[in-house]
Amino acid sequence: MENLLGIDVGTSAAKTVLFDTRGNTIASATVEYPMYQPRIGWAEQDPEDWWNAVVATIQAVIDKGNINSNQIKGIGLTGQMHGMVLLDKDLNVLRPAIIWCDQRTQSECDEMTSLIGRERLIEITANPALTGFTASKVMWVKKNQPHIFDRTHKILLPKDYIRLKLTGECATEVSDASGTQFLDVPNRKWSEEILKKLEIPMEWMPEVFESPVVSGKVSQGAAQLTGLKIDTPVVGGGGDQAAGAVGNGIVKPGLISSTIGTSGVVFAHMDSVSIDPKGRVHTFCHAIPGAWHVMGVTQGAGLSLQWMRDNFGGMERDLASFLDINPYDLMNQEAENAKPGCQGLIYLPYLMGERTPHLDPNARGVFFGLTAKHDRTHMLRSVMEGVTYSLKDCLEILKEMGVLTHEIRASGGGARSKLWRQMQADIFKVPIYTINSSEGPAFGAALLAGVGAKIYESVNEACSATIKTVDKLSPIEANIDIYSKYYEIYKGLYHDLKDRFIEVSELDV
C-alpha cells in the first residue's frame, strides 16, 4: 500500500495526517503549542515548538497507522502564512518568529508604500502593503533590532522552516511566497525591484518552486528523529489556504471555499491574474502550476470562538474532559439555544485587527447591543454569526470582481459544526457543501506530494481521484430575512467605530 503524508504547521498546533492514495485518512495526530503576545497586537511563536510538534506527530501517525515508513512515497508541507523566521549563517533561528496575525508594522507598511509606490506595489505583489505580510516584519526588525537584522542570512516561512529541518534545504513555493510581499506574483518569482528598494539581499531568499515539485529529501538526521525513511521526497507544498483549497477541490473556476480556521477565508480559483485595485482581497499564486487565486481574509474567525473557550469556557472544558468529547461540541449545543440574530446582539470579530474589507490593524473586537436579557448562549451564537458576517464581506467583494460562484464548500474546523455551516448558507443565501475529507490543508499538501511522487499526473487529477461532495445544507428562508437586516447593521458598525478604534490604540501602553 502506498501512502502520503501531509504536515500542517498551524497557528495553534501542528497536525500530521497519513493518507492512502484514494484519499482515505489512515492516521492523524495533533500537538498544540503557545502563541506569545508581548504587547497588544503582537504575536510570536518559537519555531522549535513547531519542529518538536512535527516530530511528535510524525512519530505518532507512523505508530497509529501501523505502517513501514517505506510505504510513505511523498511528504507535503503546509501551514500558517506570512510568518517571519530569520536564520543566521549557520541556519540557526535568530529571534522568535513574528506570525501572520501580528499588527505592529503599520509604520513599516507606510514606509514600503512610500519607497515603492502603492500602485507599483500592487502591480508587482498584487496587494497593498499589509501588516500581516512578511516584508513589513523584516523591515520592523531592520529598524528596531538591527543587531538581529545584521546577522540575518536567510528568511523562511513557518512551513519552510520545517522543510529545512526535514531536508536541510532552504526552499519555498509560489503560493506561500505570494504572502511575503517579496514575490512578483504575476511572474511567479522573487521581485528584484522590491528587494532592491527595501535593501533586502536577494541571497536571503530561499529557492522558490512550484507547489507539486520535489524540493528536497528527508535527511539522515531527520529520519532518525521521526522514523521516516531517508530520501523520502518532500514537495514544495502550499500556504495553508492554497493547500486547503486543493484539499477541498477548489481547482477550477466557479468553485469557492469558505474556511473557518484560526482565521477565516473565502477563496476562489483563477486561471489568470485578477487584482482588486482597492486591495481589499489578496491575489496569490495557486498551488496549481500556472494558476492563481483570490481570497478575502478575516483575521479572527475560529480565533474568536477559541478565545471564548479559553477565557469563558471553563465549564465546557471541564465537562468535555469528563465526557471525553470536544468542548466545541458543547458550545455548539449552547449556541443552538439562541435564536438567529441573537435578539440584537452583534459581534465584530476584530480581535487581531482586520484585513478584508477594512485593512485596519487598529480594529478591535466588539459585542454590540448587549442587554440584561442576553446570556452565554447569545454570546456564543453572536460570535459565530459575526464571523460569518465577516466572511460575507469577503464573498461580496469576490462577486464585485466578477468571480464565478457556482458552488461554495465549507472547510476548516468550523465546517465540523452543522450550525456554523447552516449560518453560512443562511447569510450567504446559497447552499453550502462539504466533501468526503475534513483534513483540509494537510490533505491538500498530501495530494501535492502525490503529484510530486508521480502517483497522480496533475493536481486536478489528484482531486478528481479523491474528492467528492457528501453533504448539502440549503438556506432556511425564515433566517435569510433576519440575517439580511442584521448584516446591514453589522456593516455600518465598523465605520461608526473606526475613529474610536484609533483613539483606543493610541492609548495602549
N, C-alpha and C positions, 0 to 999 in steps of 0.2 A: 504493500500500500504506500502510495506517495502522499506526503503531507507538506503543508506550507505553514509558515509561522508569521503572524502579524504582531508587531510590537508597537504599542501606543503610549507615548510619553505625555500623559495628560497633565492638567494643572493640579489636580488633587491626588492623582495616583498614576502609577504605571500599570498597564494591562497588557498581558501577553496571551494570545489565543492561538491554539493549534487547530488547523482545518485539514480536511481531506480535499481532494481536487474537485469534488462535487459541491463544495461549499458548506459541508456539514461541520459543525463545531465538535472537535474531539475533546478538547480540554481548555480551560480558561483559568487564569489566576490574576489577582489584583493586589497590589501593595500600595498603601497610601503614604504620603509624605507631606510635610508642612509647607505653607507659604508664609513668608515673613513680611511684615509691614512696619518698617522702622518709623515711618511717618504716614499720616493720612494721605492716600492717593499713591503711595509707593507699594511695589510688590516685587519680591525677590525670592529666589529658591537656590538651593545648593545643588549643583549638577551631580555631585557624588550621591546625593539622595536618589536622583533619577537612576543612576547606574546601579546602585545597590538594590533598588526595587526591581530593575530589569533582570539582574542576575537571579534574584529570588523567584521571580515569576517564570523565567525560562526553566529553571530547575523544576519548579512545581508542575508546569504543563507536561514536561517530558515524563515526570513521575506519574502524574494523574493519567496521562494518555497511554501509559504503559507501552511506550514505543522505543525503538532503537533510533538514535539520532541520525543514523544513515538514511532513515526514511524522510527526513526533512530536506526537501530539494531546493528550497529558497526561503529567504527571510526578507520581509518588507518592514520598513520603518515609517512611523507617522508620529504626530504629536502636536502639542501646542505650538502655534506660530509666533513669530516676531521676537522671541526671546533672544537675549544677547549673552553669549558665552565667549569671554575673552581668554585667550591662551598665550602663554609666553613661548620663548623659542624652544623649550623642552616639552611643549604642549601640555603644560600644567595650567589649571584654572587660576586666573589672577584675582577674581572677586566673585561674589555671588552673582548669579545670572539675574539681570533685570528682565522681567517677563512681560507678556503681552498686555496685561491689564494695568501696568504701571502708568501713572499720569503726570510724572514730574517734568516732562520735557517740552512744555509748550514754548518756552523761550527759544529752545533749540530748533523747534519747528519753524518759528518765525524767522530765525537766522537762515535756515535752509531755504525757505521761500525767498528771502532777500538775495541770497547768493546765486540761486539757480533761476528764480522766476517761477511764479505759480503755474502759469500756462505751460512753460517748458518742463517743469517737474511732472505735471500731469501727462504731458505728451510722451515723456520717457517712461515713467513708472506707472502710469495710468491712475495715479492717485495723488491728492494733495499731501503735503507733509502732515503726518499724524503722530500723536504722542505714543500710540501703541506700537509703532513700527520700529524696526531695529536701528535704522540710521540715526534717528534723533537720540536714541540711548547711547550710541557710540559717541555722538557729539557731546552729550552731557558728561560722559567720562572724560573726554578730551578737555572740557572746560573746568570740571570740578575735581577730577582726580588725575591730573597729568602724570603723576608718578606711576599710575596704572597704565595709562594710555601709552606712555613711552616704552613700556616693556611688552606691549602687545605684538604678537606675531601672527595670530590667526583669529578670525571671527567666525564662530559657528552658531547654528541654531540648535534648539534643545535636542531634537531627534538626531541631528548630525553629530552631537557630542557622543551619543550612544553608538553611532556608526564608527567614530574614532576609537571608542573603547572596544568595539567588537572586531574591527578590522585593521586598525592602525592608520586608516586613510582619512584625510581631511577632504570631505566632499559634501555636496548638497545636490538638490534637484530643483527644477524650474518652479514648481508650484509653491514650495516653501520660500524659495529665494525671492519670489514676487513680493512677499511681505516684508522684505528688508528695506525697501526703498533704495537699494543699490542696483537693482536689476532693470535692464531695458526690457520691459515686459513684451512689447510688440515683437522684438527681435530675439527674445529668449536668451540673453547673455548679459554679463555684467556691464554696466554703463561706465565707460572710461570718463565720460564728461562729468557725471555726478561725482565719482570718486575723486577726480582731479579737483573739482571745485570745493569739495569738502575736505580736501587734503588727507584722504584715506588711501594708503598704498594698495595698489591692485593685488600685490602678492599676499595681502592679508585675507583675500577672498579665497574660499575653497573652490576646487573644480566643480563646475555645475553640469549635471547630467539631465537627460530626460528621465521621467519618473520610473519607467519599467526597466531601465538599463542597469546592468550589474555595475556597482560602484566599488566593490571590494569583496573580500572573502574573509571568513572567520579565522582569526589568528590562533596560534597555538595557545597563547596565554588566555584568551577569551574562552577557548574551547575547554580548557582545564577548569575555569571558574564556573562555566554554565552547564557543561555537559553536552554542548553542541559538537558537531563534527568539524574538524579542521577543514578549511577551504569551502565550507558551505557558502554559496553566493548570497550577497546582500545587495538588493537593488536600491535605486535612488529613493523610492518610496514617495511620500507626499505629505504636505501640510495636512493637519487634521481635517480641514474642510474638504480639500480635494480628494483625499483618501476616503473620507466618509462618503463623499458623493459617488466615488467608484463603488464602494461597498453598498450603496443604495441604488446603483444602476443609473445614476444621472450622467449618462454618457452620450446623449443626443438631444437636439433641441426639443422643447416642449415639456420635458420632464424637469420638475423643480423639487428640491428637498427643503423641508423645514426642520431644522435640527435644534434641539434643546439639549445642550451640554452645559458646561460651566458658562459659556457664552451661548448666544442664540444666533442662528444663521439661516437666511433664506438664500438658496444657491441655485443658479441656473447655468447650464452648459451653453457654450457659444462656439460656432465653427470659425468665427473671425473676431477680431478685437472690436469691442464696443465700450466706450468710455462715457460715464456720466460727467458732463462738463462742470457740474456743481460739486463733484467729489463726494457725494453722499453715500455712494456704494463703491465697493472695491472691484476692480478688474484685475485678474491674475491669470497666469498660465495655468491651464488644467493639467492634471496628471496624465492626460492622454496626449501623446505627441501631436503637435500641430493644432491643438485646440486651446481655448481659453474659457474662463468662467467669470461670471459677475455675481457678487454676493453682497447682501446687506447684513450688518452685524449689530446685535445688541449686546453690550458688554456683560450685563448682569442677569442672565436668564436663569439657568439652573443654579447659578451662584446665589440668586435671591432666595430660592427655596432651601438651599443648603444653609444660608445664613439664618433663616427661620429655624431650621432643625438644630443648628449648633447653639443658638442663643436662647431659643424659646421652646425647644422641643425635647426637654429633659424627660417629660412624661412619656412621649412617644418612643424615645430611645430606650428607656428602661423597660417599657412593656414589650417593645420589639425584641430586645435582648432576651427577655423571659420566654417569649413565644417563638424565638428563633426565626423571625421574619424581618423584612426591611422596614425601618421606621417610616420611609416614604409611603409605604402601603397604608399605614395608619393615617398619615397626614392626608392622603388622597381621600380616604373614607370620611374624615372630618370635613374636608372641603366640599364634598358632595352634599353635605347637610345645609350648606348655604345656597341661596337662590342665585341664578345668573344675574350679574350686575351688583351683587353683594349689597343691595339696598343703598347704593350711592357711595360705597367705599371704593376708591380708585387708587391703585398703586403705580408709582413711577419707578421702574427698575434701574435707576441710575446709581447703583452702589459704587461703581468704579468709573464715574463719568459716563459718556455715551458716544458712540460712533454714529450709526445710521439712525435718524437722518440729520442729527444735530452737530456732530463733530465737536463736542463740548466736554473738555476734561473737568470742568467745574460743576457739571450737573450732579445733583445729589438725589438719593432715593427719597421718596415721599409717600406717606399714606394720607390721602386727601378725602375729606368727607367723613371722618371718624366721629361716631356718636356713642353715647352710653348704651345704645341698643346693640351695637356690634360686639361680637365675641371672637374667640380664636378661630372658629370655623370661617367667619367672614374674612379675617386677616389672611388665612391660608389661601382661600379661594381668590382673594383680590390679588395676591402675589402672582398666582398662576394666570389670572386674567390680564394683569398689567404686562407681564412678559409677552403674552400673546398679542396684545395691542401693539407692542413694540415690534414684533415680527410682522404684523400687518403693515406698519410703517415701511418696513423693508420691501414687502411684496408690492405695495403701491408704487414705489419708485421703479421697480423692475418692469411693471406694467407700463409706466410712463415712458420707459426706454424702448418699448416695443417688444420686450421679451415674451416669447410664446409661453402660454401656461395651459398645457393640456392635462397635466396630472401632477398633484402635489403629494410627495411621500414624506411621512414623518419619520424622524430618526433621532438618535441620541437617547440619553437616559430618560428624557421627558416623554419619548414615544412609548415607553412602557406603561404610561398612565393613560388609560382609556378616557378618563375625564379630561386630561390635557389635550388629547387628540380631538375629542369632541368640541372643546373650546375653539381649537384651530378651525375645525370645519364650520362652526357657527360664526366665528369672527371673520374668517376669510371668505365665507359664503360659497365654499366649494367642498366636494368630498375630499377626505384625507385617507390615503392608502398607507399600508405597511407591507413590508416584504418578509420573506422567509428567514432572513437573518437579522438579528438585532445587534450584531457586533460592530457595525459602523466602521470607523476608521481602521481598526485592526483587520477587519475583513477586507477592506479595500486595499490595504497595504499587502496583505497576503495574496490577493489577486494580481497585484502588480508584480509581486515576487514570482508568481506562476508564469507571467508573461516573460520575465527575465530568464526563468529557468526553462523556457521553451515548452512548457506544458500547454499553454494557450498561445495562439498565433497573435492575438491582439487583446487590448483591454476590452473592447466591445465583445469579442468572442468569449472572454472570461466571464463577463457579466451575463451574457446570453446563456452560458452553460450552467450558471449557478444561482441566478436571481429570478424570483417571480413574486408577484403581489399575492398576499394571502388574506388581507382584510381591508374593508372599506367602511368608513363612517361618513354618512351624509349629514348635511346641516339640518338642525331642528328648526323648523320655520318659526316657532314661537320665540326662539332665542335670538334669531337674526335681528329682529327689530330692537330688542332690548340692547344687544351689544352695539348695534349701529349708533344708537343715541349716546351711549356711554363712551364710545370710541371718539366721537366728536368732542366731548368734554376732555377726554384724555389728551387729545392732540393739542388743545388750547392751553393745558396746564403748564407745559414746558415753557411756552412763550410768556405766560403770566409770571413765571418764577425765575426766568433766566437771569435777570438783574440781581435777584436775591441770592442766587447760586454764587454769583461773582463776589458779592459782598461777604458771604459766609466764608468763601475760600480765602479771601484776603485777611480774615480774622484768624485763620488757622495758625497755630504756632507749633 
